[in-house]
Amino acid sequence: MSVNRTPQAYIAGAFEHPTRKAVDKTVAQLHAEVAAGALADAGLTKDDVDGFFCAGDAPGLGGLSIAEYMGLNVDYIDTTETGGSSYVVHVGHAAQAIAAGRCSVALVTLAGRPRADGQKSLGVRNYGDGMPDIGPFRNPGMGAIFLNANRSKRSIVLDLKQADGLAAAFDLIKRADVLLYNIRPQTMERLGLSYEAVRAVNDGIIYAGLYGYGQDGPYAARPAFDDLIQGAIGIPALAQAADGREPAYAPTAIVDRGVALWAVGQVNAALFHRERTGQGQRLDIPMFEMMASFALADHMSGRTFEPPLGPTGYPRMLNPDRRPYKTKDGYVCAMVYTDRHWRSFFKALGREAEFAADPRFRDMSTRTENIVEIYRELGELFTTKTTAEWLDLLDAADIPVAPMHSPDTLMDDPHLQAVGFFSMIDHPSEGRLCDMAVPGSWSETQPKASRHAPQLGEHSFEVLRELGYGEQQISNMIERGATVLAGMKPNTTTEERTA
């Protein structure tokens, strides 16, 4: 590979602390030649391996997805700068009891590029956005959303407007594989963290930005939030078109979470490309364009063709009767969709002759043409039985059916309980918490959260020491507010820091 890396930069392994070491067996299985060559070049054995890098997004969504689906833990760095500031996400692997197993996906992707220098990688986000204080919470800065989005992370605070804070960030960048940020590129440039500046100290880095709009269009410099992008791609208008209600946003952060998952694939692909070629690169992952493709994949409809064969909009999804069906005692969600489903449905009701005689049910095309009245008739039919009766009848007919949950009843769902989706954990400052498992089952290396969500600056001292900073140097940074320890407020006075 034509990259400027020492032999140690190609050693595969897993890192949390210099005294803890682990190597994933998949390195030997899948990349024995690369790993053995790197170890030999460095004069080391497998037992000497102690590090590699990968990355994720600090506020939680992008970073948590990337870190956990790649089998990593996440550490992050907040800056104390307000009003368009950013922070560096420090992402890596924790060599605890499950360490080697959690690294397998990342090590496959990063073959030949894992790190043995005791450092991790990074991303960037805003500090001072208030997300940690969205309640409910037991302690300020540790709200429920923050706790759910920041497990398996460490926290170090850096003020990027101070020279030594920015220098510490670049000390991390020099050792990183991925920098992931979710503020506007213009802000990154003002902070001194443009792609050109970052690439100058690390030409192999994957520099990935999740922000509002692509940089070649008139919206390039606009800020963006989940609600704004939902409106821009037509989600509220689609809701209104479906049933005539006032336009409304989806009551979940579909944009933030959707773009985060999209970033998982793009970052993984870029890392794999770099593993094959040694080339780092910049990734722009704009929320607007990504979610436009998400919505229009269903609703471009007739305008897929030129000239158009009809209007936009998928009729079945815009049907006002496409909703959970009201039963005698509640609601049920059922999907009678394919030819087989409809045959089975009428058979279960003892109305097979009616199905055969009604031309509306002949095939998918005729059902789509008549979907409004079909859904209306289904709605009337479902009121004749209880929810439990419909669940039993449709399940026996192998027709997709599910209860309509609320968030409260979802947490008591027997399937989620059976698969161990929820577990209780003890947080050192927040007490007993309900935690969610990583969705999906891995045959060999099941990932799971490995540490509690941190307080702001909980690991500032620890991470700076790992970077080689002396205690006096760190004390000076604390005094100037260039870094903050847990329990401190950013930019406090000397008296407040020592109180």
Secondary structure, 3 states (H helix, E strand, C coil): CCCCCCHHHHCCCEECCCCCEECCHHHHHHHHHHHHHHHHHHCCCHHHCCCCCCCCCCCCHHHHHHHHHCCCEEEEEECCCCCCCCEEEEEECCCCCCHHHHCHHHHHHCCCCCCCCCCCEEEEECCCCCHHHCCCCCCCCCCHHHHHHCCCCCEEECCCCCHHHHHHHHHHHCCCCEEEECCCHHHHHHCCCCHHHHHHHCCCCEEEEEECCCCCCCCCCCCCCHHHHHHHCCHHHHHHHHHCCCCCCCCCCHHHHHHHHHHHHHHHHHHHHHHHHCCCEEEEEEHHHHHHHHHHHHHCHHHHCCCCCCCCCCCCCCCCCCCCEECCCCEEEECCCCHHHHHHHHHHCCCHHHHHHCHHHCCHHHHHHCHHHHHHHHHHHHCCCCHHHHHHHHHHCCCCEEECCCHHHHHCCHHHHHCCCEEEEEECCCEEEEEECCCCCCCCCCCCCCCCCCCCCCCHHHHHHHCCCCHHHHHHHHHHCCCCCCCCCCCCCHHHHHC
